[in-house]
Amino acid sequence: MKKAGSSFRRVLALLVAIASVLFLLFIFFATRSVLDIWDRMQLLPPTLFYTYTTIIVAFVLATIWLIWKLLKPVSTNSSHDIDNISKESVIEDIEHAEKQGMDTAQLRRELEELESRKETGTIFVALFGNVSTGKSSIIKSLLPNAEIDISVRGGSTQEISQYTWSSSSGDRLVLTDLPGRNEASGSLDELSNDEAVRAQIVIYVTDSDLSRTQFNDIKELQSFGKPLIIALNKSDRYNDEEKQLLKQRFEERIESDAQLVFVQSGGEEEVIRIDKNGVESVQVRPRKAKIEELAEAVQQEIDTQSGLLNQLRDASVFVLVKQKLDAEKVGFRQEKAAAIVKSSTRKAVMGAMASVSPGADIVVQGYLGTRMVKDLCELYNAPVKQLDIDKFLDFSQDQLKKSIPIILAVAGNGLKAFPGIGTVAGGLVHAVAYGMIFDALGKSVTKTLEQRGQLRAAPAALTFKEMLSENLESRAKLFARLVFEQREEHK
């Protein structure tokens, strides 16, 4: 073993030596070539010299730019591209969804609420943050007469509450006390997010250095481009040096115009009192509130961005409505697509029961197949030409040819499971086969439209082939039952 290890080290040392020599030779030859080229360039006329130098520099810069583009991280905020979302585009999307049968009443109310807030001229400020960070206590400090439940237990705020506050300059503000982020029930985060989006200014409250979750929350709020103030509560726990370090760390992690302010929201604190006899007792006393820095930051945002606050809030609400609409579209389209596929498949089965000859021609040229593909493309707002449909059905027929014998055999076996069928007639077998074909065809088109946003003939045909061969026996029994029931009804 020792000899083997020693031999390996000798071979490794030899390889290192050879690699070093080769590298040095490369450096020597490269240096000589560069110097040789430079000497030759000195002999060129000035015009040719500078032209050649410019070409080399341009090539190097282009290479560096290309490498930077390849290594540049992909932006994750494309879904919040505010510049491309306007009131007109959102209303147009809502109207299109209504034509398809979607219930958009809630989205309409969202836009109406936006208009209502704009008419009042009031500035809406949302307090956002994790549970027990002191959001309610801050509002209590600003509005001493407001009845707010402040509890040392996490999550004392269980619903959205609003309080009116007049700033020192006379501006009328509505402070929205949001439920604590990460409530135990897990159902309040969406409400808090939505209300934070509807506000014109967001105050994110924390009582410690930012965690990863809080940092992600702030990045999400920043993507809407509205004024954001980070309020670090319980600041009495830090001295001036520690505050400076926290502010420096904050500026390093948050690359934006967000402000960091230190506040002490008041509330109550426990103190240990020792009397003259040396007996200790625990007493609860009010803690002095220090929120002047926060009030000044809010006023500064109002004064410096008064003309932009409404625009920023409107843009954020439009993004919110668009996101909700897109999310609801997914479920609606899936449900509607399943109904279209089911209806078309049933019609194909019933039509095939009267057919006496097999044939995959219905997949390529049949009216039902073409109509189903058109309906699905219309549902997904994906314009499609008849040529594209014919191309897809042509590809699908090629995929189907090899599978027809297997499908017919499986369909026949499926029909034998039902009493009263007797010797399986050709028309019934074809009806089951058509049911399996249409079901796979419709689902493949739906999946392609969901993934690509438009009908792509080749990928959709490959998906059709995969779905056609999945769960053959169970699908054959399903459509055999349908054929059996239809046959019994028409006896």
C-alpha positions in Angstrom: 0.0 0.0 0.0 2.8 2.4 0.9 4.6 1.6 -2.4 1.3 2.3 -4.3 0.8 5.6 -2.5 4.4 6.6 -3.2 4.1 5.8 -6.9 0.9 7.8 -7.2 2.6 10.8 -5.6 5.5 10.5 -8.0 3.2 10.4 -11.0 1.2 13.4 -9.7 4.4 15.4 -9.1 5.6 14.6 -12.7 2.2 15.8 -14.1 2.5 19.0 -12.1 6.0 19.6 -13.4 4.9 19.0 -17.0 1.9 21.3 -16.6 4.1 24.0 -15.2 6.6 23.8 -18.0 3.8 23.9 -20.6 2.2 26.9 -19.0 5.5 28.8 -18.9 6.1 27.9 -22.6 2.6 29.3 -23.4 3.4 32.5 -21.5 6.7 32.9 -23.4 5.3 32.3 -26.8 2.2 34.5 -26.2 4.5 37.3 -24.9 6.8 37.0 -27.9 3.8 37.0 -30.3 2.3 40.1 -28.7 5.6 42.0 -28.7 6.2 40.9 -32.3 2.8 42.2 -33.4 3.3 45.4 -31.5 6.7 46.1 -33.2 5.1 45.4 -36.6 2.2 47.8 -35.8 4.7 50.6 -35.0 5.8 50.4 -38.7 2.2 50.9 -40.0 0.9 54.3 -41.2 -0.9 56.2 -38.4 -4.3 55.7 -40.0 -3.9 52.0 -40.4 -2.4 51.7 -36.9 -5.3 53.4 -35.2 -7.9 51.5 -37.3 -6.3 48.2 -36.3 -6.1 49.2 -32.6 -9.8 50.3 -32.6 -10.9 47.0 -34.0 -9.0 45.1 -31.3 -10.3 47.2 -28.5 -13.9 47.0 -29.9 -13.6 43.2 -30.1 -12.4 43.0 -26.5 -15.2 45.2 -25.2 -17.8 43.3 -27.2 -16.5 40.0 -25.6 -16.6 41.5 -22.1 -20.2 42.8 -22.8 -21.3 39.4 -24.0 -19.8 37.6 -21.0 -21.6 40.1 -18.7 -24.9 39.5 -20.4 -24.6 35.8 -20.1 -23.7 36.0 -16.4 -26.1 38.7 -15.4 -28.8 37.4 -13.0 -32.3 37.3 -14.5 -34.6 39.9 -12.9 -37.3 38.3 -10.7 -39.7 41.3 -10.7 -41.0 41.0 -14.2 -44.4 40.2 -12.9 -44.5 43.6 -11.3 -43.6 45.6 -14.4 -45.7 48.6 -13.5 -44.9 50.6 -16.6 -46.7 48.1 -18.8 -49.9 47.9 -16.7 -52.4 50.8 -16.8 -56.0 51.3 -15.8 -57.1 50.8 -19.5 -55.2 47.5 -19.9 -56.6 46.2 -16.6 -60.2 47.1 -17.5 -59.7 45.5 -21.0 -58.5 42.3 -19.3 -61.4 42.3 -16.9 -63.9 42.8 -19.8 -62.4 40.0 -21.8 -62.6 37.7 -18.7 -66.2 38.7 -18.2 -67.0 37.7 -21.8 -65.6 34.3 -21.1 -67.9 33.9 -18.1 -65.6 34.8 -15.2 -66.9 36.4 -12.0 -65.0 39.7 -11.7 -67.2 41.5 -9.2 -64.4 41.5 -6.6 -61.9 43.0 -9.0 -64.4 45.6 -10.0 -64.9 46.5 -6.4 -61.1 46.9 -6.0 -61.1 49.5 -8.7 -64.1 51.3 -7.3 -62.4 51.4 -3.9 -59.4 53.0 -5.5 -61.5 55.7 -7.1 -63.3 56.3 -3.7 -59.9 56.8 -1.9 -58.7 59.2 -4.6 -61.8 61.4 -4.2 -61.3 61.8 -0.5 -57.8 63.2 -0.9 -56.7 61.2 2.1 -53.3 59.7 2.3 -53.4 56.0 3.3 -50.5 54.6 5.3 -50.2 50.9 6.0 -48.2 49.5 9.0 -46.8 46.1 7.9 -44.7 43.6 9.8 -44.4 40.4 11.7 -46.4 39.6 14.8 -45.6 41.4 18.1 -43.3 44.0 16.5 -45.3 46.9 17.9 -47.5 48.1 15.0 -50.5 48.7 17.2 -48.4 50.3 19.9 -47.0 52.8 17.3 -50.6 53.8 16.3 -51.5 54.1 20.0 -48.6 56.5 20.5 -49.7 58.6 17.5 -53.4 58.4 18.6 -53.5 58.2 22.4 -57.3 58.2 22.5 -57.8 55.4 20.0 -59.0 52.1 21.5 -56.5 49.6 20.3 -56.0 46.2 21.8 -52.3 45.8 22.7 -51.3 42.4 24.0 -47.9 40.9 24.8 -49.2 37.8 23.1 -48.4 37.5 19.4 -51.2 38.5 16.9 -53.4 40.8 19.0 -54.6 42.4 15.8 -56.8 39.9 14.1 -58.4 42.1 11.5 -57.6 45.2 9.4 -58.4 48.4 11.4 -58.1 52.0 10.2 -57.5 55.2 12.2 -57.5 58.8 11.1 -54.5 60.9 12.0 -53.7 64.5 11.2 -50.0 65.3 10.8 -48.3 68.4 12.1 -48.7 70.1 8.7 -52.5 69.4 8.6 -52.4 66.5 6.2 -55.2 63.9 6.8 -53.8 60.4 7.0 -55.5 57.0 7.5 -53.3 54.6 9.4 -54.1 51.0 8.6 -53.2 48.5 11.3 -52.6 45.2 9.5 -52.7 41.7 11.1 -49.3 40.5 12.0 -47.3 38.8 9.3 -46.9 35.0 9.8 -50.0 34.6 12.0 -50.4 31.1 13.4 -53.6 30.6 11.3 -51.6 31.4 8.1 -54.7 33.0 6.5 -53.9 36.7 7.1 -50.8 37.2 5.0 -52.7 37.8 1.8 -54.9 40.4 3.4 -51.9 42.2 4.8 -50.1 42.1 1.4 -53.1 43.4 -0.5 -53.7 46.3 1.9 -50.1 47.3 1.9 -50.3 47.4 -1.9 -53.4 49.7 -1.7 -51.7 52.2 0.5 -49.6 55.2 -0.7 -46.9 54.8 2.0 -45.9 51.6 3.7 -44.3 51.5 7.1 -42.6 48.1 7.7 -42.2 47.6 11.5 -39.5 45.3 12.9 -38.0 45.0 16.4 -34.7 43.5 15.5 -32.2 43.2 12.6 -33.9 42.0 9.4 -34.3 38.2 9.0 -34.3 36.5 5.6 -38.2 36.5 5.6 -38.4 40.1 6.5 -35.8 41.0 3.9 -37.9 39.2 1.2 -41.0 41.0 2.4 -39.3 44.3 1.9 -38.0 43.4 -1.5 -41.5 42.5 -2.5 -42.9 45.8 -1.3 -40.1 47.7 -3.0 -41.1 46.2 -6.4 -44.1 48.4 -6.4 -42.0 51.5 -6.3 -43.8 53.3 -3.5 -42.3 55.1 -0.5 -41.2 52.6 2.1 -40.1 53.4 5.7 -38.5 50.7 7.9 -39.3 51.4 11.5 -37.0 49.6 14.0 -39.0 49.5 17.2 -37.7 49.0 20.7 -34.7 51.2 19.8 -33.9 51.7 23.5 -32.1 48.4 23.5 -29.4 49.9 21.2 -26.8 52.6 21.9 -25.7 55.1 19.3 -22.9 53.0 18.0 -25.1 49.9 17.5 -27.7 52.1 15.8 -25.1 53.3 13.3 -24.0 49.7 12.6 -27.6 48.7 12.0 -28.1 51.6 9.7 -25.0 50.7 7.8 -26.0 47.1 7.5 -29.4 48.2 6.3 -28.0 50.4 3.6 -25.8 47.6 2.4 -28.7 45.1 2.1 -31.5 47.5 0.8 -30.4 49.2 -2.3 -33.2 51.7 -2.7 -34.6 55.0 -1.3 -36.2 53.2 1.7 -35.6 54.9 5.0 -34.6 53.4 8.3 -35.9 55.1 11.4 -35.6 54.2 15.1 -38.7 54.3 17.2 -39.9 53.4 20.7 -43.6 52.7 20.6 -44.2 53.1 24.3 -46.4 50.4 25.9 -45.5 49.0 29.2 -42.4 47.6 30.8 -41.6 45.5 33.9 -39.2 46.9 36.4 -37.8 45.4 39.6 -38.1 47.8 42.6 -36.1 47.3 45.8 -37.5 49.0 48.9 -35.5 50.2 51.9 -35.7 46.8 53.5 -34.1 45.1 50.4 -37.4 43.5 49.3 -37.7 43.2 45.5 -41.0 43.6 43.8 -42.0 43.6 40.1 -43.9 46.7 38.9 -45.4 47.6 35.5 -45.0 51.1 34.4 -45.6 53.0 31.1 -42.7 53.1 28.7 -42.0 56.5 27.2 -42.8 56.7 23.5 -40.3 58.1 21.0 -41.9 58.3 17.5 -40.8 61.7 16.4 -38.4 60.3 13.8 -41.1 58.2 12.2 -43.6 61.1 12.1 -40.9 63.3 10.4 -40.1 60.6 7.8 -43.8 60.3 6.9 -44.2 64.0 6.6 -41.0 64.2 4.5 -42.4 61.6 2.0 -45.7 63.6 1.8 -43.9 66.9 1.2 -41.3 65.6 -1.4 -43.6 63.2 -3.3 -47.0 64.7 -3.0 -47.6 64.6 -6.7 -46.4 61.0 -7.1 -48.1 59.3 -4.2 -51.4 58.8 -6.0 -49.7 57.7 -9.1 -47.6 55.2 -7.2 -50.6 53.9 -5.3 -52.7 53.6 -8.5 -50.0 51.7 -10.3 -49.7 49.3 -7.4 -53.4 48.6 -7.2 -53.5 48.0 -11.0 -50.7 45.5 -10.5 -52.6 43.9 -7.6 -55.8 43.6 -9.7 -53.9 42.1 -12.6 -52.2 39.5 -10.4 -55.5 38.5 -8.9 -57.1 38.3 -12.3 -54.3 36.2 -13.7 -54.5 33.8 -10.6 -58.2 33.4 -11.0 -57.9 32.9 -14.7 -55.7 29.8 -14.2 -58.4 28.0 -12.2 -61.3 29.3 -14.4 -59.5 28.2 -17.6 -58.7 24.8 -16.3 -62.3 24.2 -15.2 -63.7 25.6 -18.5 -61.1 23.6 -20.6 -62.1 20.4 -18.8 -65.8 21.1 -19.6 -65.0 21.8 -23.3 -62.9 18.6 -23.6 -65.6 16.5 -21.8 -68.4 17.9 -24.0 -66.5 17.4 -27.2 -65.4 13.9 -26.2 -69.1 12.9 -25.4 -70.2 14.2 -28.8 -67.4 12.3 -30.5 -68.4 9.1 -28.7 -72.1 9.5 -29.6 -71.3 10.3 -33.2 -69.0 7.3 -33.5 -71.6 4.9 -32.2 -73.4 5.3 -35.4 -70.3 4.9 -37.5 -69.7 1.6 -39.1 -66.1 2.2 -40.2 -63.0 3.0 -38.2 -60.8 5.9 -39.1 -58.6 8.5 -37.7 -59.8 11.0 -40.2 -62.0 12.7 -37.5 -58.8 13.6 -35.7 -57.5 15.4 -38.8 -60.5 16.7 -40.6 -63.5 16.1 -38.3 -65.6 19.1 -37.4 -65.7 18.2 -33.7 -61.9 18.0 -33.4 -61.4 21.3 -35.1 -64.2 23.0 -33.1 -62.7 21.7 -29.8 -59.2 23.1 -30.6 -60.7 26.5 -31.6 -62.7 26.7 -28.4 -59.7 25.9 -26.3 -57.5 28.5 -28.1 -60.3 31.1 -27.7 -60.5 30.3 -24.0 -56.8 30.9 -23.6 -56.9 34.1 -25.7 -54.5 32.5 -28.2 -55.3 33.5 -31.8 -55.0 30.5 -34.1 -55.4 30.0 -37.8 -57.0 27.1 -39.5 -53.6 26.2 -41.0 -52.1 25.9 -37.5 -55.0 23.6 -36.5 -54.6 21.4 -39.6 -50.9 21.3 -39.0 -51.4 20.1 -35.4 -54.0 17.6 -36.3 -51.8 16.3 -39.1 -48.9 15.8 -36.6 -51.4 14.1 -34.2 -52.5 11.7 -36.9 -48.9 10.7 -37.5 -48.6 10.0 -33.8 -51.9 8.1 -33.8 -51.3 5.7 -36.6 -49.0 3.4 -34.6 -51.3 3.5 -31.6 -54.7 2.7 -33.3 -54.4 -1.1 -33.1 -53.5 -1.0 -29.4 -56.3 1.5 -28.6 -58.9 -0.6 -30.5 -57.8 -3.8 -28.7 -57.9 -2.1 -25.3 -61.3 -0.5 -26.1 -62.6 -4.0 -27.0 -61.4 -5.4 -23.7 -63.0 -2.6 -21.9 -66.4 -3.2 -23.4 -66.3 -6.9 -22.5 -66.4 -5.9 -18.8 -70.1 -4.8 -19.2 -72.9 -7.4 -19.3 -75.3 -7.4 -22.2 -72.8 -6.2 -24.8 -72.2 -9.7 -26.1 -70.0 -9.9 -29.1 -68.4 -6.5 -29.3 -69.6 -4.6 -32.4 -67.1 -2.6 -34.4 -69.0 0.7 -34.0 -68.9 0.4 -30.2 -65.2 -0.3 -30.2 -64.6 2.7 -32.4 -66.8 4.8 -30.1 -64.6 4.0 -27.1 -61.5 4.6 -29.2 -62.8 8.0 -30.3 -63.5 8.9 -26.6 -59.9 8.0 -25.6 -58.5 9.9 -28.6 -60.5 13.1 -28.1 -59.8 13.1 -24.3 -56.1 12.9 -24.9 -56.3 15.4 -27.8 -58.1 18.0 -25.7 -55.9 17.6 -22.7 -52.7 17.9 -24.8 -54.0 21.2 -26.4 -54.9 22.5 -22.9 -51.5 21.7 -21.5 -49.7 23.3 -24.4 -51.7 26.5 -24.1 -51.1 26.6 -20.4 -47.3 26.2 -20.8 -46.7 28.2 -24.0 -49.6 30.6 -24.3 -50.2 29.6 -27.9 -50.8 26.4 -30.0 -47.5 24.9 -31.1 -48.2 22.0 -33.4 -45.1 19.8 -32.8 -45.0 20.0 -29.0 -48.7 19.6 -28.7 -48.6 16.5 -30.9 -45.8 15.0 -28.7 -47.9 15.7 -25.6 -50.9 14.1 -27.3 -48.8 10.9 -27.9 -47.8 10.8 -24.3 -51.3 11.3 -23.0 -52.8 8.8 -25.4 -50.7 6.0 -24.0 -51.3 6.9 -20.3 -53.7 4.8 -18.2 -55.1 3.0 -21.2 -57.1 0.4 -19.3 -58.7 2.7 -16.8 -59.6 5.3 -19.6 -60.9 2.5 -21.8 -63.2 1.3 -19.0 -64.4 4.9 -18.4 -65.4 5.5 -22.0 -66.8 1.9 -22.3 -69.1 2.7 -19.4 -70.2 5.9 -21.2 -70.8 3.9 -24.4 -72.8 1.2 -22.5 -74.9 3.8 -20.8 -75.7 5.6 -24.1 -76.5 2.3 -25.7 -78.9 1.4 -22.9 -80.6 4.8 -23.2 -81.3 4.4 -26.9 -82.6 0.9 -26.8 
